[in-house]
């Protein structure tokens, strides 16, 4: 079985990242398939890992999932340390407007969308994509949850709240019912084009063109209302994984596709809360082992992989190959958390 490891992305991975971005399709907004843009993302990540940080700021940490033997890149993910510090970070907050008349005996509760910047300063899980040929053997868990292992080791680099914007509903042609019911009236461009513009970092046009007044959802088409807070079929596994990590929807959605934004206090994220420091040792312990995420305690040389570990032990028995992949020696401290 292939040994896959999570590590910080390097500039040498630009071609592999471009390949992933091209295959991800519409909705993968944080990584448009533009080489110059992706190169800037990689350079920012390298700079972030190298920076001396005491509080969450403009850093963006990006990772790749790599086959330790062949070096093939099979996925990527990232963490934005604090969103909305340079440009507004927009969502719709779902609220309620009451229209009542005693004389007419009418009392109506109307869901209402309010343009919001409430998540300013939160850490954002983003850019998660796994090549279809790698979608087995726990790689989805490894890719998504490896970020929490870094956050557990270096909490000062991240915000007290963590959020994730989940991809909303769109069809095979990239048509978004929510966009067609709302956004198109103000932008007069296709959904994919709008997502591309935002993905390229041009967010100012949102403030310039989106209505500032509350929007009554009853004025939207039934098709648009039906997908508010719903996720794309391909995103359901990622949503369930984060729900098991204690992420919840609290009434915020994406302004383009209506997908939910979910959140959790960082200390309450399950992987962070359950992780512990143990000693790496050479060998195998076949008794009572269960799959664990195991990561080293380094920053720029961060590595994380899946290994079978005894959850009650004070040490993590690892093979020579696993120790080398983690870039640790017997006796070094590693962080482990059960799947």
C-alpha positions as CSV (number, residue, x, y, z in Angstrom):
1,X,0.0,0.0,0.0
2,X,1.3,3.4,-0.9
3,X,2.5,5.7,1.9
4,X,1.1,9.2,1.4
5,X,2.4,12.2,3.3
6,X,1.2,15.8,3.8
7,X,3.9,18.5,3.5
8,X,4.1,22.2,2.7
9,X,3.9,23.0,-1.0
10,X,7.0,24.1,-2.8
11,X,7.5,26.1,-6.0
12,X,8.6,22.9,-7.7
13,X,5.0,21.7,-7.3
14,X,3.5,24.5,-9.6
15,X,2.8,22.2,-12.5
16,X,1.2,19.6,-10.3
17,X,-1.0,22.3,-8.6
18,X,-2.0,23.6,-12.0
19,X,-3.0,20.1,-13.0
20,X,-5.2,19.8,-9.9
21,X,-6.8,23.2,-10.4
22,X,-7.7,22.4,-14.0
23,X,-9.4,19.1,-13.1
24,X,-11.3,20.5,-10.1
25,X,-14.0,22.3,-12.2
26,X,-16.3,25.3,-11.5
27,X,-16.6,26.1,-7.7
28,X,-13.0,25.6,-6.8
29,X,-12.7,29.3,-6.5
30,X,-9.6,29.7,-4.4
31,X,-7.4,28.1,-7.0
32,X,-8.1,29.3,-10.5
33,X,-6.1,27.4,-13.2
34,X,-3.8,30.3,-13.9
35,X,-0.1,29.5,-13.5
36,X,1.0,33.1,-12.5
37,X,-1.7,33.2,-9.8
38,X,-0.9,29.8,-8.4
39,X,2.8,30.7,-8.3
40,X,1.9,33.7,-6.2
41,X,-0.1,31.4,-3.8
42,X,2.9,29.0,-3.5
43,X,5.3,31.9,-2.8
44,X,3.0,33.3,-0.1
45,X,2.8,29.9,1.5
46,X,6.6,29.5,1.5
47,X,6.9,33.0,3.0
48,X,4.2,32.2,5.7
49,X,5.9,29.0,6.8
50,X,9.2,30.9,7.1
51,X,7.8,33.9,9.0
52,X,8.1,34.5,12.7
53,X,4.4,34.8,13.7
54,X,2.9,35.5,17.1
55,X,-0.7,36.2,16.0
56,X,-2.8,35.3,13.0
57,X,-2.4,37.7,10.1
58,X,-1.9,37.6,6.4
59,X,-0.3,34.2,6.3
60,X,-1.6,31.4,4.0
61,X,-0.3,27.9,4.6
62,X,-0.7,25.5,1.7
63,X,0.0,21.7,1.6
64,X,0.1,18.9,-0.8
65,X,-0.5,15.2,-0.5
66,X,2.4,13.3,-2.0
67,X,3.1,9.6,-2.6
68,X,6.3,9.2,-0.5
69,X,7.8,6.7,-3.0
70,X,7.0,8.2,-6.4
71,X,6.7,11.8,-5.4
72,X,3.4,12.2,-7.3
73,X,1.2,14.9,-5.9
74,X,-2.4,13.7,-5.4
75,X,-4.1,16.6,-3.6
76,X,-3.8,20.0,-2.0
77,X,-5.3,22.0,0.9
78,X,-4.7,25.3,2.7
79,X,-5.4,27.4,5.7
80,X,-5.8,31.2,5.5
81,X,-4.7,32.4,8.9
82,X,-7.1,35.4,9.1
83,X,-9.6,36.4,6.5
84,X,-10.8,39.9,5.5
85,X,-7.7,41.9,6.7
86,X,-7.0,43.4,3.3
87,X,-10.4,43.2,1.6
88,X,-13.9,42.6,3.0
89,X,-14.8,38.9,3.4
90,X,-18.4,38.6,2.4
91,X,-21.2,36.2,3.3
92,X,-24.9,36.3,3.5
93,X,-26.3,36.0,7.0
94,X,-29.7,34.3,7.0
95,X,-32.0,36.3,9.3
96,X,-35.8,36.6,9.9
97,X,-38.1,39.5,9.2
98,X,-41.5,39.5,10.8
99,X,-44.5,41.0,9.0
100,X,-47.6,41.1,11.2
101,X,-51.1,42.6,11.3
102,X,-53.5,42.0,14.2
103,X,-56.4,43.4,12.3
104,X,-55.8,41.0,9.3
105,X,-54.7,38.2,11.7
106,X,-51.5,37.8,9.6
107,X,-48.1,36.8,11.1
108,X,-45.4,36.0,8.6
109,X,-41.8,35.0,9.2
110,X,-39.8,35.7,6.1
111,X,-36.2,34.4,5.7
112,X,-34.0,37.4,4.8
113,X,-30.4,37.6,3.5
114,X,-28.1,40.3,4.9
115,X,-24.7,41.1,3.4
116,X,-22.2,40.5,6.2
117,X,-18.5,40.7,7.1
118,X,-19.0,38.9,10.4
119,X,-16.2,36.4,9.8
120,X,-13.5,39.0,9.5
121,X,-10.4,37.7,11.3
122,X,-11.4,34.0,11.3
123,X,-9.1,31.3,10.0
124,X,-10.4,29.7,6.8
125,X,-10.0,26.1,5.6
126,X,-9.7,26.3,1.8
127,X,-8.3,24.9,-1.4
128,X,-9.1,21.3,-0.6
129,X,-9.0,19.0,-3.6
130,X,-8.1,15.3,-4.0
131,X,-7.3,13.7,-7.3
132,X,-9.9,11.0,-8.1
133,X,-7.1,8.4,-8.3
134,X,-6.1,9.1,-4.7
135,X,-9.7,9.0,-3.2
136,X,-9.2,5.8,-1.2
137,X,-7.3,4.5,1.8
138,X,-8.2,7.4,4.2
139,X,-6.6,10.0,2.0
140,X,-9.6,12.4,2.3
141,X,-9.3,12.3,6.1
142,X,-5.5,12.7,5.9
143,X,-5.7,15.7,3.6
144,X,-8.4,17.5,5.4
145,X,-7.5,16.8,9.0
146,X,-3.7,17.2,8.6
147,X,-4.3,21.0,8.8
148,X,-5.7,20.7,12.3
149,X,-2.5,18.9,13.4
150,X,-0.5,21.9,12.4
151,X,-3.0,24.2,14.2
152,X,-2.8,22.1,17.3
153,X,1.0,22.5,17.3
154,X,1.2,26.2,16.5
155,X,-2.1,27.7,17.9
156,X,-0.6,31.2,18.0
157,X,-0.6,31.3,14.2
158,X,-4.3,30.9,13.9
159,X,-7.6,32.6,15.0
160,X,-9.9,31.5,17.8
161,X,-12.6,30.6,15.2
162,X,-12.1,28.4,12.2
163,X,-14.5,28.4,9.2
164,X,-15.0,26.5,5.9
165,X,-17.0,27.7,2.9
166,X,-18.6,24.6,1.4
167,X,-19.2,24.4,-2.3
168,X,-22.9,25.1,-3.2
169,X,-25.1,23.4,-5.7
170,X,-24.3,23.6,-9.4
171,X,-25.0,21.3,-12.3
172,X,-22.6,19.5,-14.7
173,X,-22.4,22.6,-16.9
174,X,-21.5,24.8,-13.9
175,X,-24.9,26.5,-13.6
176,X,-25.8,27.6,-10.1
177,X,-29.5,27.9,-9.3
178,X,-28.7,30.4,-6.5
179,X,-26.7,32.6,-8.8
180,X,-29.3,32.5,-11.5
181,X,-32.0,33.5,-9.0
182,X,-30.0,36.3,-7.4
183,X,-26.5,37.2,-8.4
184,X,-27.1,37.3,-12.2
185,X,-29.5,40.2,-11.7
186,X,-26.7,42.4,-10.4
187,X,-23.6,41.1,-12.2
188,X,-25.0,40.1,-15.6
189,X,-22.2,37.6,-16.1
190,X,-22.1,33.8,-15.8
191,X,-21.6,32.1,-12.4
192,X,-18.3,30.6,-13.5
193,X,-17.0,34.0,-14.6
194,X,-17.9,35.6,-11.3
195,X,-16.2,32.8,-9.3
196,X,-13.1,33.2,-11.4
197,X,-12.9,36.9,-10.8
198,X,-13.2,36.4,-7.0
199,X,-10.7,33.5,-7.1
200,X,-8.2,35.8,-8.8
201,X,-8.5,38.1,-5.8
202,X,-10.6,40.8,-7.4
203,X,-13.2,41.1,-4.6
204,X,-13.9,44.9,-4.7
205,X,-16.6,44.4,-7.4
206,X,-18.8,42.6,-4.9
207,X,-19.2,45.7,-2.8
208,X,-19.6,47.8,-5.9
209,X,-22.4,45.7,-7.4
210,X,-24.2,43.7,-4.7
211,X,-27.3,45.3,-3.2
212,X,-26.7,46.7,0.3
213,X,-30.3,46.2,1.4
214,X,-31.7,42.9,2.9
215,X,-33.0,40.4,0.4
216,X,-36.3,38.6,1.0
217,X,-35.9,35.0,-0.1
218,X,-39.6,34.8,-1.0
219,X,-38.7,37.0,-4.0
220,X,-36.3,34.4,-5.3
221,X,-37.2,31.5,-7.6
222,X,-38.2,28.2,-5.9
223,X,-35.1,26.7,-7.5
224,X,-32.9,29.2,-5.9
225,X,-34.6,29.0,-2.5
226,X,-34.2,25.2,-2.6
227,X,-30.4,25.3,-2.6
228,X,-29.8,27.9,0.1
229,X,-27.4,26.3,2.6
230,X,-27.1,23.1,0.5
231,X,-23.8,21.6,-0.7
232,X,-22.7,20.2,-4.0
233,X,-23.1,16.4,-4.3
234,X,-19.3,16.0,-4.5
235,X,-18.9,18.1,-1.3
236,X,-21.1,16.0,0.9
237,X,-18.3,13.7,2.2
238,X,-16.2,16.8,3.1
239,X,-19.1,18.3,4.9
240,X,-19.7,15.2,6.9
241,X,-16.1,15.0,7.8
242,X,-16.0,18.5,9.2
243,X,-19.3,18.0,11.0
244,X,-17.6,15.1,12.8
245,X,-14.9,17.6,13.7
246,X,-17.5,19.7,15.5
247,X,-18.1,22.2,12.7
248,X,-21.7,23.5,12.4
249,X,-23.7,25.9,10.2
250,X,-24.8,29.0,12.1
251,X,-26.7,30.7,9.3
252,X,-24.2,32.0,6.8
253,X,-24.0,31.2,3.1
254,X,-21.8,32.0,0.1
255,X,-23.0,35.0,-1.8
256,X,-22.6,33.3,-5.2
257,X,-23.7,29.7,-4.9
258,X,-25.6,29.7,-1.6
259,X,-23.4,27.0,-0.1
260,X,-23.1,26.9,3.7
261,X,-20.3,28.4,5.7
262,X,-19.6,26.2,8.7
263,X,-17.6,27.1,11.8
264,X,-16.0,25.8,15.1
265,X,-14.0,27.3,17.9
266,X,-10.5,26.2,17.2
267,X,-10.0,24.5,20.6
268,X,-13.2,22.5,20.1
269,X,-12.1,21.0,16.7
270,X,-12.1,17.2,17.4
271,X,-8.7,16.5,15.9
272,X,-7.1,19.4,17.8
273,X,-8.8,18.6,21.1
274,X,-7.9,14.9,21.0
275,X,-4.3,15.2,19.7
276,X,-1.5,14.4,22.1
277,X,2.3,14.4,22.1
278,X,4.1,11.0,22.2
279,X,7.5,9.7,21.5
280,X,8.3,8.1,18.1
281,X,10.0,4.7,18.4
282,X,11.1,2.2,15.9
283,X,9.1,-1.0,15.5
284,X,5.5,-2.2,15.3
285,X,3.0,-2.8,18.0
286,X,0.3,-5.2,16.6
287,X,-1.9,-5.1,19.7
288,X,-4.7,-2.7,20.1
289,X,-3.7,-0.4,17.2
290,X,-6.1,1.9,15.4
291,X,-5.5,4.3,12.5
292,X,-4.0,7.6,13.7
293,X,-2.9,10.8,12.1
294,X,0.8,11.3,13.1
295,X,2.7,14.5,12.5
296,X,6.0,15.9,13.4
297,X,6.3,19.0,15.5
298,X,8.2,21.1,12.9
299,X,6.8,24.1,11.0
300,X,8.6,24.5,7.6
301,X,9.4,20.8,7.5
302,X,6.0,19.8,8.6
303,X,4.9,16.2,7.7
304,X,1.8,14.3,8.5
305,X,0.7,10.7,7.6
306,X,-1.6,7.8,8.6
307,X,-0.2,5.1,10.9
308,X,-1.5,2.4,13.1
309,X,-0.8,3.4,16.7
310,X,-1.9,2.0,20.1
311,X,-4.1,4.9,21.5
312,X,-3.3,4.2,25.1
313,X,0.5,4.2,24.7
314,X,3.0,7.0,25.5
315,X,4.9,6.2,22.3
316,X,4.1,5.7,18.6
317,X,5.8,2.7,17.1
318,X,6.6,3.6,13.5
319,X,8.4,1.8,10.7
320,X,11.7,3.1,9.3
321,X,9.9,4.2,6.2
322,X,7.3,6.2,8.3
323,X,10.0,7.8,10.4
324,X,11.9,8.9,7.3
325,X,8.7,10.2,5.7
326,X,8.0,12.2,8.9
327,X,11.6,13.4,9.1
328,X,12.0,12.3,12.7
329,X,14.3,10.0,14.6
330,X,13.5,7.4,17.3
331,X,13.0,9.4,20.5
332,X,11.7,12.5,18.8
333,X,8.3,13.9,19.9
334,X,5.4,13.6,17.4
335,X,1.7,14.5,17.6
336,X,-0.9,11.8,17.2
337,X,-4.7,11.8,17.1
338,X,-7.0,8.8,16.3
339,X,-9.2,8.7,13.2
